[in-house]
Amino acid sequence: MYKMPGAGVDVAGGGVGTLAATGADVGWWLILGALLVVLGIAAVIAARRRNRRLARAED
């Protein structure tokens, strides 16, 4: 496992600095995941509105 230079005390196979660096990376993935969920919900709502509008136009 790669250890960052000056990464402090070892904790469970990694250093404190290493855990902080990977924690920041995980935060970006969580933000990206939340953004994808929001965009997915918006796409579903838009598709339902479109389908309702098309169904009313056929009647």
Backbone torsions as a table, in degrees:
resi	resn	phi	psi	omega
1	MET	NA	138.4	179.8
2	TYR	-73.5	135.9	177.9
3	LYS	-118.7	126.4	-180.0
4	MET	-64.6	145.9	177.1
5	PRO	-60.9	133.1	179.4
6	GLY	67.3	36.9	-173.3
7	ALA	-85.5	24.9	170.5
8	GLY	67.1	-151.2	-174.2
9	VAL	-78.2	139.5	177.4
10	ASP	-71.3	133.8	177.8
11	VAL	-135.4	112.0	175.8
12	ALA	50.3	50.5	174.8
13	GLY	87.0	1.4	178.7
14	GLY	-147.0	166.3	179.2
15	GLY	-91.5	165.7	178.8
16	VAL	-61.1	-43.2	178.1
17	GLY	-64.0	-36.9	178.2
18	THR	-64.9	-42.2	178.7
19	LEU	-64.0	-38.3	179.4
20	ALA	-65.9	-40.4	-179.8
21	ALA	-66.0	-43.4	179.8
22	THR	-71.2	-30.8	176.3
23	GLY	-62.3	-38.3	177.4
24	ALA	-65.7	-39.4	178.2
25	ASP	-64.6	-39.5	179.1
26	VAL	-64.5	-35.8	178.3
27	GLY	-59.7	-41.7	178.4
28	TRP	-64.4	-38.8	178.6
29	TRP	-65.3	-38.5	178.6
30	LEU	-65.0	-41.8	177.9
31	ILE	-63.2	-42.9	178.9
32	LEU	-63.3	-43.0	178.5
33	GLY	-61.4	-44.3	178.8
34	ALA	-63.3	-40.1	178.1
35	LEU	-63.0	-41.3	178.7
36	LEU	-65.5	-36.5	177.1
37	VAL	-64.0	-45.5	179.8
38	VAL	-62.2	-44.0	178.9
39	LEU	-65.0	-36.3	177.4
40	GLY	-64.6	-43.4	178.3
41	ILE	-63.2	-42.1	178.9
42	ALA	-62.8	-38.7	179.0
43	ALA	-66.3	-40.0	179.0
44	VAL	-65.3	-44.2	179.7
45	ILE	-62.7	-43.2	179.7
46	ALA	-63.3	-40.5	179.8
47	ALA	-66.7	-39.2	178.6
48	ARG	-65.0	-41.6	178.4
49	ARG	-63.6	-41.3	179.9
50	ARG	-63.2	-44.7	-179.6
51	ASN	-64.5	-39.9	178.2
52	ARG	-64.4	-41.9	-179.9
53	ARG	-63.9	-42.6	179.1
54	LEU	-66.1	-36.8	179.1
55	ALA	-66.6	-38.8	177.8
56	ARG	-67.9	-33.5	-179.4
57	ALA	-69.4	-29.7	-179.6
58	GLU	-75.6	-27.4	-177.6
59	ASP	-73.5	NA	NA
